[in-house]
Amino acid sequence: MGSQEVSNVDWQGKHVTVAGLGVSGIPAARVLHGLGAAVTVVNDGDDERSRGQAAELEAQGITVRLGDGATLPKSTELIVTTPGWKPDKPLFAAAAEAGVPVWGDVELAWRLRGPDAAPWLAVTGTNGKTTTVRMLASILEAAGLRTAAVGNIGVSLLDAVLGEETYDVLAVELSSYQLHWSPSLRAHSAAVLNLAPDHLDWHGSMEAYVADKGRIYEGNTVACVYNVADAATEDLVREADVEEGCRAIGFTLGAPGPSQLGVVDGILVDRAFVANRQKQAQELAEVADVNPPAPHNIANALAAAALARAFGVEPAAVRDGLRAFRPDPHRIEHVADVAGVAYIDDSKATNTHAAEASLASYDPIVWIAGGLAKGATFDELVTGCAKRLRGVVLMGADRALIREALARHAPEVPVTDLDRTDTGAMSEAVREAARLARPGDTVLMAPACASMDMFVNYNKRGEAFADAVRTLAAESA
């Protein structure tokens, strides 16, 4: 089935198995059922929540099989999987043996687009995806284009391609999980922001993780946007099979060369989409137009600008879109100043790469860190930020890994180790950080770890930090 053909496929009676309930499995099952397919949903879990979801689907005529996600249902012609299901699941081995294709929900959305569907500007990377896609959508809106931030954020891709609203272009965030199951996806232009070890338990190796990220460049028609500071992203461009005439476009925090976007004297400039890129540069915006103007966020802005320029957006819209953009909560978010100390919530820094970018933005720092390490090591992170640290407050299940790295590489930095996981732990962490901080310092919560040992998600962790800071501010007033 080619990517342009499937919208004409007769789904009536086609036996499709949806792997997994949840935020993408349930909509996929409903869409396929609405198209006339015979849908069976399989799910490993058989808990109260799953049974409630199953009852709703069964009332619509969809078969649901709980507690057995390993066996391939008879007559299955296609599997549509949720992103969380690992490639080594027995269901997928059975599908491979039976010659049954496996698509993700993104692949399904791509295949179901209509003949006049909006092109996709796609973004992936270990960190910065959501911010970059939302910046891109803001720029596209400033250009007067009908758009939406979709994919791994915001509007569901299935809703975007099948809903009544029409779009000129879509800003699409894609995770490595989604890309793994999207064999026919072909974007107008795409960016890989950066590559660092993450989700290796799902992919099995760094090589497999990087290869799945690289799928985003396959078949690009106008631009493959890469990070000049991360050579592995440019390597993926070289390896990609793209349409003839598609260009490699770099972004850099330094002065750009030809076919690059970069920064000169506090100005974001374009030497890629200009008439004479050997001699000309187009001013796009000021660094001050980027909110917040931290180095990694400027890189996000340049990547977003490159994709927008690849789509023909004028420079003024880049500036206006960046000025209008407001970052999501818990991404290097300034909470308050208390007694001359700035308190910054970067709860979204759930891995070492994200924390490294955050720590590079401030000096001196009292760092609040810890949580679930997900197999990460911290020596490189601590070595890089040691000179910026006034002190460290550690909390969470795997805090000992960070404490040991600090002992090896920053033994002079005072460390407070909180051995508690109750709801008051964050409040104590903020108080300990305040004790260590001096006027002019920044207390930065950039945990470098996942949150689920103590909190439902990184949002709840960030809210707990912000609440504790506001309480401290009220007491200091």
Disulfide bonds with the S-S distance in Angstrom:
none
